């Protein structure tokens, strides 16, 4: 076989070759167009990732669920009454039976029943006080919103006095309370007075709340990144979230009991269920934390970052529910405020690229 390359050669085509070609294969002669060329801006280009393409990292403000009578509450209330009556009849029968056997056994059982009832009343009273504290915080927030829109300063001063009384036990607000006492009577506009109170009283508490959220998010990120089991991840996230919600309530003067804590957790979960949680896939993580994240971080570390951001969102929702003032003069935190702290190296690379 001849392996030598073939020399180039020219071939002549017949004159009617172009005419015999199909219409779809014929070349279009060059032409000029009068219409101007319009360049698509980067903001409108669907193939360029901009900040508008990213998901909204500022969750909506959480609000407590409305309290209303439902069929489920009626059922559980009726069952609770029946169970209480059954327990009471059983205790009565037990005490009578012990008295019939021996008097000292009957008196011992009666004393134990009285102590149990008194302790139960103490627990119920404590839970009612905790629920009242949470309700007082929500009432104060609603009243502050109405007072800020009032043209008279009397409402604003009354709201500031209630806020100072609520936070009187917090040492972080001592300087702010002194500052408000110095300016008493100098500000006549209710909205400006409420904004001053927010800056002076809420600023130190908001900084501590942000530290609580960031610490919980970091711990969740680290633990879930090194944990070998998904069940351990879930259990630790639930534990850290409940601890964060309780710390947030105590920081802002709520101090809920067991039932109040369950109500707060229910409101937080209901808020996340309604607004949608941060369901971050790999593509979303690449958009938020950088396009090279998938190649730089392991899958477990990426899951840890996602769980940390989810914990941060739970903390923000708890902050909305426990804070006695709406955000007016101060900026409300968002998920984007914690991304740089959870992934400092990646955030620095993004700033350098920008």
DOZA-787390 format. One record per residue (C-alpha): x, y, z; residue number from 0. Coordinates in pm, 1 decimal, m for minus. Layout:
N
<atom x="X" y="Y" z="Z" num="NUM"/>
...
//
This chain:
354
<atom x="0.0" y="0.0" z="0.0" num="0"/>
<atom x="120.1" y="348.8" z="m88.9" num="1"/>
<atom x="155.7" y="555.3" z="238.3" num="2"/>
<atom x="283.1" y="870.8" z="72.1" num="3"/>
<atom x="52.5" y="1171.5" z="120.1" num="4"/>
<atom x="m151.5" y="1279.2" z="m173.8" num="5"/>
<atom x="m51.3" y="1605.2" z="m334.3" num="6"/>
<atom x="m311.3" y="1880.2" z="m342.1" num="7"/>
<atom x="m501.8" y="1912.5" z="m664.8" num="8"/>
<atom x="m763.8" y="2146.4" z="m812.0" num="9"/>
<atom x="m1096.2" y="2032.8" z="m948.7" num="10"/>
<atom x="m1317.6" y="2232.3" z="m1178.8" num="11"/>
<atom x="m1692.1" y="2235.9" z="m1119.8" num="12"/>
<atom x="m1944.8" y="2280.2" z="m1393.4" num="13"/>
<atom x="m2097.6" y="2626.5" z="m1434.4" num="14"/>
<atom x="m2449.8" y="2513.4" z="m1344.0" num="15"/>
<atom x="m2339.9" y="2336.8" z="m1020.0" num="16"/>
<atom x="m2463.5" y="2622.2" z="m798.6" num="17"/>
<atom x="m2798.7" y="2630.9" z="m974.0" num="18"/>
<atom x="m2854.6" y="2260.2" z="m923.8" num="19"/>
<atom x="m2792.1" y="2278.3" z="m545.4" num="20"/>
<atom x="m3099.4" y="2269.7" z="m321.0" num="21"/>
<atom x="m3240.6" y="2598.5" z="m195.2" num="22"/>
<atom x="m3150.2" y="2517.4" z="166.9" num="23"/>
<atom x="m2780.7" y="2465.8" z="77.5" num="24"/>
<atom x="m2732.9" y="2781.4" z="m126.8" num="25"/>
<atom x="m2527.1" y="3053.5" z="45.3" num="26"/>
<atom x="m2693.0" y="3386.0" z="115.0" num="27"/>
<atom x="m2514.4" y="3680.8" z="m40.7" num="28"/>
<atom x="m2392.3" y="3943.9" z="206.5" num="29"/>
<atom x="m2635.1" y="4225.2" z="283.7" num="30"/>
<atom x="m2654.0" y="4535.3" z="497.5" num="31"/>
<atom x="m2920.3" y="4599.4" z="762.3" num="32"/>
<atom x="m3040.1" y="4938.5" z="877.4" num="33"/>
<atom x="m3159.2" y="4822.4" z="1221.4" num="34"/>
<atom x="m2912.2" y="4915.1" z="1498.0" num="35"/>
<atom x="m2744.4" y="4643.0" z="1700.4" num="36"/>
<atom x="m2867.4" y="4638.6" z="2061.3" num="37"/>
<atom x="m2643.2" y="4491.6" z="2327.8" num="38"/>
<atom x="m2816.8" y="4311.1" z="2613.2" num="39"/>
<atom x="m2723.0" y="4459.3" z="2950.3" num="40"/>
<atom x="m2569.0" y="4224.7" z="3204.6" num="41"/>
<atom x="m2863.2" y="4274.9" z="3436.8" num="42"/>
<atom x="m3101.4" y="4138.3" z="3169.7" num="43"/>
<atom x="m2875.7" y="3860.1" z="3046.6" num="44"/>
<atom x="m3016.9" y="3529.4" z="3176.7" num="45"/>
<atom x="m2681.0" y="3356.9" z="3130.1" num="46"/>
<atom x="m2484.5" y="3590.9" z="3358.3" num="47"/>
<atom x="m2517.5" y="3525.2" z="3731.1" num="48"/>
<atom x="m2578.9" y="3851.6" z="3911.6" num="49"/>
<atom x="m2707.9" y="3934.7" z="4255.7" num="50"/>
<atom x="m3058.6" y="3945.8" z="4112.2" num="51"/>
<atom x="m3026.8" y="3579.2" z="4019.0" num="52"/>
<atom x="m2945.9" y="3477.1" z="4374.3" num="53"/>
<atom x="m3224.8" y="3377.0" z="4609.3" num="54"/>
<atom x="m3352.8" y="3630.7" z="4856.1" num="55"/>
<atom x="m3125.5" y="3584.4" z="5157.6" num="56"/>
<atom x="m3332.2" y="3815.2" z="5378.6" num="57"/>
<atom x="m3614.5" y="3605.3" z="5522.4" num="58"/>
<atom x="m3949.7" y="3772.4" z="5586.7" num="59"/>
<atom x="m4029.1" y="3892.9" z="5934.8" num="60"/>
<atom x="m4162.7" y="3619.3" z="6160.0" num="61"/>
<atom x="m4487.2" y="3683.4" z="6345.7" num="62"/>
<atom x="m4666.5" y="3474.1" z="6609.3" num="63"/>
<atom x="m4949.3" y="3257.7" z="6489.4" num="64"/>
<atom x="m5299.2" y="3386.0" z="6567.8" num="65"/>
<atom x="m5453.5" y="3221.4" z="6872.8" num="66"/>
<atom x="m5798.1" y="3087.0" z="6796.7" num="67"/>
<atom x="m6022.4" y="2806.4" z="6912.3" num="68"/>
<atom x="m6002.7" y="2505.3" z="6683.2" num="69"/>
<atom x="m6157.5" y="2159.8" z="6687.0" num="70"/>
<atom x="m5824.3" y="2007.5" z="6783.2" num="71"/>
<atom x="m5797.2" y="2230.1" z="7088.6" num="72"/>
<atom x="m6150.8" y="2142.3" z="7191.7" num="73"/>
<atom x="m6074.4" y="1770.1" z="7160.4" num="74"/>
<atom x="m5750.9" y="1791.7" z="7361.3" num="75"/>
<atom x="m5918.3" y="2013.3" z="7622.7" num="76"/>
<atom x="m6204.5" y="1766.8" z="7671.3" num="77"/>
<atom x="m5960.6" y="1475.2" z="7693.1" num="78"/>
<atom x="m5755.4" y="1666.1" z="7948.4" num="79"/>
<atom x="m6061.4" y="1721.8" z="8166.6" num="80"/>
<atom x="m6155.5" y="1352.2" z="8147.1" num="81"/>
<atom x="m5801.9" y="1241.8" z="8232.8" num="82"/>
<atom x="m5792.5" y="1483.7" z="8527.2" num="83"/>
<atom x="m6123.4" y="1349.2" z="8660.7" num="84"/>
<atom x="m6002.4" y="990.9" z="8618.9" num="85"/>
<atom x="m5680.4" y="1065.2" z="8809.1" num="86"/>
<atom x="m5876.0" y="1243.7" z="9081.9" num="87"/>
<atom x="m6113.5" y="950.0" z="9126.8" num="88"/>
<atom x="m5822.1" y="707.4" z="9133.0" num="89"/>
<atom x="m5641.1" y="912.2" z="9403.1" num="90"/>
<atom x="m5961.1" y="942.1" z="9606.6" num="91"/>
<atom x="m6019.1" y="567.9" z="9589.3" num="92"/>
<atom x="m5655.9" y="501.9" z="9681.2" num="93"/>
<atom x="m5668.2" y="729.9" z="9986.2" num="94"/>
<atom x="m5998.3" y="577.4" z="10104.3" num="95"/>
<atom x="m5857.5" y="228.4" z="10064.5" num="96"/>
<atom x="m5544.6" y="320.1" z="10261.1" num="97"/>
<atom x="m5754.9" y="475.0" z="10538.9" num="98"/>
<atom x="m5954.9" y="151.7" z="10558.5" num="99"/>
<atom x="m5633.9" y="m46.7" z="10599.2" num="100"/>
<atom x="m5450.9" y="183.9" z="10838.0" num="101"/>
<atom x="m5492.7" y="545.8" z="10940.0" num="102"/>
<atom x="m5128.0" y="644.5" z="10910.4" num="103"/>
<atom x="m5116.8" y="510.4" z="10552.8" num="104"/>
<atom x="m5420.4" y="721.5" z="10467.5" num="105"/>
<atom x="m5269.2" y="1037.0" z="10618.0" num="106"/>
<atom x="m4940.8" y="971.7" z="10436.8" num="107"/>
<atom x="m5120.9" y="936.5" z="10103.2" num="108"/>
<atom x="m5329.4" y="1247.4" z="10174.0" num="109"/>
<atom x="m5015.3" y="1450.6" z="10254.4" num="110"/>
<atom x="m4845.8" y="1330.4" z="9935.7" num="111"/>
<atom x="m5153.5" y="1422.1" z="9732.7" num="112"/>
<atom x="m5163.2" y="1772.5" z="9883.8" num="113"/>
<atom x="m4791.6" y="1828.2" z="9813.8" num="114"/>
<atom x="m4838.8" y="1706.5" z="9456.6" num="115"/>
<atom x="m5133.7" y="1940.0" z="9401.4" num="116"/>
<atom x="m4943.5" y="2239.7" z="9542.8" num="117"/>
<atom x="m4639.7" y="2161.1" z="9327.3" num="118"/>
<atom x="m4864.4" y="2126.2" z="9021.7" num="119"/>
<atom x="m5024.1" y="2461.0" z="9095.9" num="120"/>
<atom x="m4677.1" y="2615.0" z="9122.8" num="121"/>
<atom x="m4577.2" y="2470.1" z="8787.1" num="122"/>
<atom x="m4898.3" y="2594.5" z="8625.5" num="123"/>
<atom x="m4849.5" y="2941.4" z="8774.8" num="124"/>
<atom x="m4491.9" y="2954.9" z="8648.0" num="125"/>
<atom x="m4598.9" y="2854.7" z="8298.3" num="126"/>
<atom x="m4877.7" y="3112.6" z="8299.1" num="127"/>
<atom x="m4630.6" y="3383.4" z="8401.5" num="128"/>
<atom x="m4397.1" y="3276.8" z="8119.9" num="129"/>
<atom x="m4678.8" y="3286.9" z="7867.2" num="130"/>
<atom x="m4778.8" y="3628.9" z="7996.9" num="131"/>
<atom x="m4424.3" y="3756.7" z="7945.9" num="132"/>
<atom x="m4428.6" y="3644.6" z="7583.6" num="133"/>
<atom x="m4769.5" y="3801.1" z="7531.6" num="134"/>
<atom x="m4647.6" y="4125.5" z="7693.1" num="135"/>
<atom x="m4356.4" y="4140.8" z="7447.1" num="136"/>
<atom x="m4588.1" y="4099.9" z="7149.9" num="137"/>
<atom x="m4835.2" y="4353.9" z="7288.6" num="138"/>
<atom x="m4553.5" y="4602.9" z="7343.3" num="139"/>
<atom x="m4430.6" y="4556.0" z="6987.6" num="140"/>
<atom x="m4779.0" y="4616.3" z="6848.3" num="141"/>
<atom x="m4830.7" y="4922.8" z="7069.4" num="142"/>
<atom x="m4494.0" y="5066.9" z="6965.0" num="143"/>
<atom x="m4591.5" y="5039.9" z="6598.7" num="144"/>
<atom x="m4911.2" y="5231.8" z="6668.5" num="145"/>
<atom x="m4735.2" y="5491.3" z="6886.8" num="146"/>
<atom x="m4474.3" y="5558.4" z="6617.1" num="147"/>
<atom x="m4753.0" y="5667.5" z="6382.4" num="148"/>
<atom x="m4915.4" y="5891.1" z="6644.2" num="149"/>
<atom x="m4855.1" y="6267.8" z="6611.9" num="150"/>
<atom x="m4857.2" y="6322.3" z="6990.0" num="151"/>
<atom x="m4547.5" y="6246.0" z="7201.7" num="152"/>
<atom x="m4744.9" y="6104.6" z="7497.0" num="153"/>
<atom x="m4785.6" y="5763.2" z="7336.0" num="154"/>
<atom x="m4417.3" y="5740.2" z="7246.7" num="155"/>
<atom x="m4308.9" y="5831.2" z="7599.6" num="156"/>
<atom x="m4543.9" y="5572.2" z="7747.2" num="157"/>
<atom x="m4404.3" y="5303.3" z="7515.8" num="158"/>
<atom x="m4045.3" y="5396.2" z="7600.3" num="159"/>
<atom x="m4129.7" y="5377.1" z="7971.8" num="160"/>
<atom x="m4276.5" y="5028.1" z="7923.9" num="161"/>
<atom x="m3970.8" y="4922.0" z="7726.2" num="162"/>
<atom x="m3733.8" y="5052.2" z="7994.9" num="163"/>
<atom x="m3932.7" y="4865.3" z="8260.1" num="164"/>
<atom x="m3915.8" y="4543.6" z="8057.2" num="165"/>
<atom x="m3538.5" y="4567.3" z="8008.9" num="166"/>
<atom x="m3454.4" y="4708.8" z="8352.6" num="167"/>
<atom x="m3298.5" y="4377.3" z="8459.6" num="168"/>
<atom x="m3063.7" y="4362.1" z="8160.0" num="169"/>
<atom x="m2721.0" y="4512.2" z="8242.8" num="170"/>
<atom x="m2648.3" y="4567.5" z="7873.2" num="171"/>
<atom x="m2914.7" y="4839.1" z="7862.6" num="172"/>
<atom x="m2788.7" y="5041.9" z="8161.2" num="173"/>
<atom x="m2607.8" y="5296.7" z="7946.9" num="174"/>
<atom x="m2902.8" y="5330.0" z="7710.0" num="175"/>
<atom x="m3147.4" y="5380.0" z="7996.6" num="176"/>
<atom x="m2927.2" y="5652.4" z="8140.5" num="177"/>
<atom x="m2906.9" y="5820.0" z="7800.0" num="178"/>
<atom x="m3285.3" y="5815.7" z="7764.4" num="179"/>
<atom x="m3322.7" y="5961.5" z="8114.0" num="180"/>
<atom x="m3089.6" y="6248.3" z="8018.0" num="181"/>
<atom x="m3293.0" y="6333.2" z="7707.9" num="182"/>
<atom x="m3629.8" y="6307.1" z="7882.2" num="183"/>
<atom x="m3855.3" y="6584.3" z="7758.3" num="184"/>
<atom x="m3614.4" y="6704.9" z="7485.0" num="185"/>
<atom x="m3771.0" y="6501.4" z="7201.1" num="186"/>
<atom x="m4133.9" y="6575.7" z="7126.0" num="187"/>
<atom x="m4179.0" y="6360.2" z="6815.5" num="188"/>
<atom x="m4299.5" y="6009.7" z="6901.6" num="189"/>
<atom x="m4133.4" y="5841.2" z="6603.0" num="190"/>
<atom x="m3793.4" y="6002.0" z="6676.3" num="191"/>
<atom x="m3821.1" y="5912.2" z="7044.6" num="192"/>
<atom x="m3894.0" y="5548.6" z="6960.7" num="193"/>
<atom x="m3603.1" y="5537.1" z="6715.2" num="194"/>
<atom x="m3371.8" y="5680.5" z="6981.0" num="195"/>
<atom x="m3491.7" y="5419.2" z="7227.6" num="196"/>
<atom x="m3425.6" y="5147.0" z="6972.1" num="197"/>
<atom x="m3069.9" y="5268.4" z="6911.1" num="198"/>
<atom x="m2989.9" y="5305.6" z="7279.2" num="199"/>
<atom x="m3161.9" y="4996.2" z="7418.2" num="200"/>
<atom x="m3171.2" y="4748.1" z="7132.7" num="201"/>
<atom x="m2820.6" y="4795.9" z="6988.5" num="202"/>
<atom x="m2631.1" y="4606.5" z="7263.4" num="203"/>
<atom x="m2896.7" y="4335.8" z="7273.4" num="204"/>
<atom x="m2895.3" y="4298.7" z="6895.3" num="205"/>
<atom x="m2516.9" y="4260.8" z="6897.1" num="206"/>
<atom x="m2541.6" y="3987.8" z="7157.4" num="207"/>
<atom x="m2825.2" y="3823.7" z="6963.3" num="208"/>
<atom x="m2610.6" y="3821.3" z="6650.0" num="209"/>
<atom x="m2328.8" y="3662.2" z="6849.4" num="210"/>
<atom x="m2568.1" y="3394.5" z="6975.9" num="211"/>
<atom x="m2690.1" y="3318.8" z="6623.3" num="212"/>
<atom x="m2338.9" y="3308.9" z="6480.9" num="213"/>
<atom x="m2210.5" y="3083.3" z="6760.8" num="214"/>
<atom x="m2496.2" y="2837.7" z="6714.8" num="215"/>
<atom x="m2453.5" y="2838.3" z="6335.8" num="216"/>
<atom x="m2079.6" y="2769.7" z="6365.9" num="217"/>
<atom x="m2130.0" y="2486.3" z="6612.1" num="218"/>
<atom x="m2393.5" y="2326.8" z="6389.1" num="219"/>
<atom x="m2167.6" y="2363.7" z="6083.9" num="220"/>
<atom x="m1873.2" y="2195.9" z="6255.9" num="221"/>
<atom x="m2067.9" y="1915.3" z="6421.7" num="222"/>
<atom x="m2271.7" y="1824.0" z="6113.4" num="223"/>
<atom x="m1959.1" y="1838.4" z="5896.2" num="224"/>
<atom x="m1774.5" y="1577.1" z="6106.2" num="225"/>
<atom x="m2075.3" y="1371.8" z="6219.1" num="226"/>
<atom x="m2091.3" y="1024.0" z="6064.8" num="227"/>
<atom x="m2469.9" y="980.0" z="6092.0" num="228"/>
<atom x="m2758.8" y="1187.5" z="5964.4" num="229"/>
<atom x="m2957.1" y="1107.2" z="6281.0" num="230"/>
<atom x="m2684.7" y="1270.1" z="6489.6" num="231"/>
<atom x="m2700.0" y="1577.3" z="6262.7" num="232"/>
<atom x="m3076.0" y="1606.0" z="6306.3" num="233"/>
<atom x="m3062.4" y="1562.0" z="6682.1" num="234"/>
<atom x="m2789.5" y="1820.6" z="6727.1" num="235"/>
<atom x="m2964.5" y="2073.5" z="6502.2" num="236"/>
<atom x="m3285.9" y="2034.8" z="6707.3" num="237"/>
<atom x="m3094.1" y="2070.0" z="7033.9" num="238"/>
<atom x="m2898.3" y="2374.8" z="6919.5" num="239"/>
<atom x="m3206.8" y="2538.9" z="6770.9" num="240"/>
<atom x="m3411.2" y="2499.4" z="7090.9" num="241"/>
<atom x="m3120.4" y="2630.9" z="7293.9" num="242"/>
<atom x="m3087.2" y="2928.9" z="7061.5" num="243"/>
<atom x="m3459.1" y="3012.3" z="7080.4" num="244"/>
<atom x="m3454.9" y="3000.6" z="7461.1" num="245"/>
<atom x="m3142.7" y="3217.8" z="7479.5" num="246"/>
<atom x="m3302.7" y="3469.5" z="7244.0" num="247"/>
<atom x="m3617.8" y="3489.2" z="7456.1" num="248"/>
<atom x="m3420.1" y="3536.6" z="7778.0" num="249"/>
<atom x="m3201.7" y="3802.0" z="7615.4" num="250"/>
<atom x="m3498.3" y="4021.4" z="7523.0" num="251"/>
<atom x="m3677.8" y="3978.3" z="7855.6" num="252"/>
<atom x="m3919.7" y="3698.9" z="7765.8" num="253"/>
<atom x="m3796.9" y="3411.0" z="7990.0" num="254"/>
<atom x="m4054.9" y="3152.7" z="7876.9" num="255"/>
<atom x="m4143.4" y="2835.4" z="8061.4" num="256"/>
<atom x="m4174.8" y="2491.5" z="7911.1" num="257"/>
<atom x="m4509.0" y="2561.6" z="7743.8" num="258"/>
<atom x="m4392.8" y="2904.7" z="7628.4" num="259"/>
<atom x="m4080.9" y="2747.2" z="7482.3" num="260"/>
<atom x="m4290.5" y="2496.1" z="7289.8" num="261"/>
<atom x="m4509.3" y="2778.6" z="7162.2" num="262"/>
<atom x="m4204.4" y="2975.0" z="7045.0" num="263"/>
<atom x="m4063.3" y="2671.2" z="6868.4" num="264"/>
<atom x="m4400.0" y="2607.9" z="6705.9" num="265"/>
<atom x="m4417.0" y="2966.9" z="6581.6" num="266"/>
<atom x="m4062.4" y="2943.9" z="6442.9" num="267"/>
<atom x="m4133.3" y="2614.3" z="6264.9" num="268"/>
<atom x="m4463.0" y="2748.6" z="6131.4" num="269"/>
<atom x="m4282.2" y="3055.4" z="5997.1" num="270"/>
<atom x="m4023.0" y="2840.5" z="5821.6" num="271"/>
<atom x="m4293.7" y="2614.3" z="5681.2" num="272"/>
<atom x="m4493.6" y="2906.7" z="5542.1" num="273"/>
<atom x="m4205.0" y="3110.4" z="5401.1" num="274"/>
<atom x="m3999.7" y="2814.2" z="5286.0" num="275"/>
<atom x="m3676.8" y="2695.4" z="5438.8" num="276"/>
<atom x="m3332.0" y="2733.3" z="5284.6" num="277"/>
<atom x="m3331.5" y="2429.4" z="5060.3" num="278"/>
<atom x="m2984.1" y="2477.9" z="4918.4" num="279"/>
<atom x="m2864.2" y="2241.4" z="4654.9" num="280"/>
<atom x="m2514.5" y="2232.8" z="4505.6" num="281"/>
<atom x="m2598.9" y="2487.5" z="4237.0" num="282"/>
<atom x="m2745.2" y="2731.3" z="4488.4" num="283"/>
<atom x="m2442.3" y="2695.1" z="4714.1" num="284"/>
<atom x="m2219.9" y="2770.6" z="4416.5" num="285"/>
<atom x="m2415.6" y="3087.8" z="4342.3" num="286"/>
<atom x="m2416.6" y="3210.4" z="4700.7" num="287"/>
<atom x="m2069.8" y="3109.1" z="4816.9" num="288"/>
<atom x="m1879.2" y="3110.8" z="4488.5" num="289"/>
<atom x="m1876.8" y="2914.2" z="4164.0" num="290"/>
<atom x="m1567.5" y="2716.5" z="4266.3" num="291"/>
<atom x="m1704.5" y="2599.2" z="4598.8" num="292"/>
<atom x="m1796.2" y="2251.3" z="4478.7" num="293"/>
<atom x="m1435.8" y="2190.6" z="4376.6" num="294"/>
<atom x="m1288.6" y="2348.3" z="4692.8" num="295"/>
<atom x="m1506.7" y="2204.0" z="4965.8" num="296"/>
<atom x="m1601.1" y="1848.8" z="5041.8" num="297"/>
<atom x="m1961.8" y="1738.5" z="5034.0" num="298"/>
<atom x="m1974.9" y="1705.6" z="5413.2" num="299"/>
<atom x="m1834.4" y="2053.6" z="5465.5" num="300"/>
<atom x="m2089.6" y="2193.1" z="5222.7" num="301"/>
<atom x="m2368.7" y="2023.6" z="5418.1" num="302"/>
<atom x="m2228.0" y="2173.4" z="5736.7" num="303"/>
<atom x="m2241.2" y="2522.4" z="5587.4" num="304"/>
<atom x="m2601.2" y="2467.4" z="5473.9" num="305"/>
<atom x="m2706.3" y="2346.3" z="5820.2" num="306"/>
<atom x="m2532.2" y="2645.6" z="5974.2" num="307"/>
<atom x="m2723.9" y="2884.5" z="5749.4" num="308"/>
<atom x="m3047.3" y="2705.2" z="5836.1" num="309"/>
<atom x="m2969.4" y="2751.6" z="6206.2" num="310"/>
<atom x="m2901.8" y="3119.1" z="6139.6" num="311"/>
<atom x="m3243.5" y="3153.2" z="5980.6" num="312"/>
<atom x="m3405.7" y="2990.9" z="6283.5" num="313"/>
<atom x="m3221.5" y="3240.1" z="6502.7" num="314"/>
<atom x="m3342.3" y="3534.2" z="6293.3" num="315"/>
<atom x="m3701.4" y="3410.3" z="6318.4" num="316"/>
<atom x="m3664.4" y="3374.3" z="6696.7" num="317"/>
<atom x="m3520.2" y="3725.4" z="6707.9" num="318"/>
<atom x="m3828.9" y="3858.2" z="6528.1" num="319"/>
<atom x="m4059.8" y="3681.2" z="6773.5" num="320"/>
<atom x="m3875.2" y="3774.9" z="7092.7" num="321"/>
<atom x="m3760.0" y="4130.5" z="7015.9" num="322"/>
<atom x="m3990.8" y="4381.3" z="7190.0" num="323"/>
<atom x="m3949.9" y="4641.2" z="6914.0" num="324"/>
<atom x="m3987.8" y="4624.3" z="6536.6" num="325"/>
<atom x="m3684.0" y="4711.0" z="6328.3" num="326"/>
<atom x="m3702.2" y="5080.4" z="6240.9" num="327"/>
<atom x="m3377.1" y="5265.6" z="6310.4" num="328"/>
<atom x="m3156.6" y="4955.0" z="6307.4" num="329"/>
<atom x="m3097.9" y="4712.5" z="6022.8" num="330"/>
<atom x="m3260.5" y="4373.7" z="6048.7" num="331"/>
<atom x="m3006.0" y="4091.7" z="6003.0" num="332"/>
<atom x="m3029.9" y="3855.3" z="5709.9" num="333"/>
<atom x="m2877.9" y="3525.1" z="5605.6" num="334"/>
<atom x="m2616.7" y="3708.0" z="5397.8" num="335"/>
<atom x="m2472.7" y="3864.7" z="5714.4" num="336"/>
<atom x="m2356.9" y="3523.1" z="5835.2" num="337"/>
<atom x="m2218.7" y="3376.3" z="5510.3" num="338"/>
<atom x="m1885.3" y="3554.6" z="5541.6" num="339"/>
<atom x="m1843.0" y="3434.1" z="5901.0" num="340"/>
<atom x="m1924.2" y="3072.6" z="5818.6" num="341"/>
<atom x="m1698.2" y="3065.0" z="5508.4" num="342"/>
<atom x="m1440.6" y="3344.2" z="5556.7" num="343"/>
<atom x="m1198.5" y="3218.0" z="5293.1" num="344"/>
<atom x="m1461.7" y="3182.8" z="5025.0" num="345"/>
<atom x="m1615.9" y="3517.6" z="5108.4" num="346"/>
<atom x="m1274.0" y="3682.3" z="5081.1" num="347"/>
<atom x="m1217.6" y="3527.0" z="4738.5" num="348"/>
<atom x="m1553.1" y="3660.6" z="4620.7" num="349"/>
<atom x="m1464.9" y="4011.1" z="4738.6" num="350"/>
<atom x="m1130.3" y="3991.7" z="4557.6" num="351"/>
<atom x="m1299.0" y="3879.0" z="4238.3" num="352"/>
<atom x="m1555.1" y="4160.0" z="4265.9" num="353"/>
//
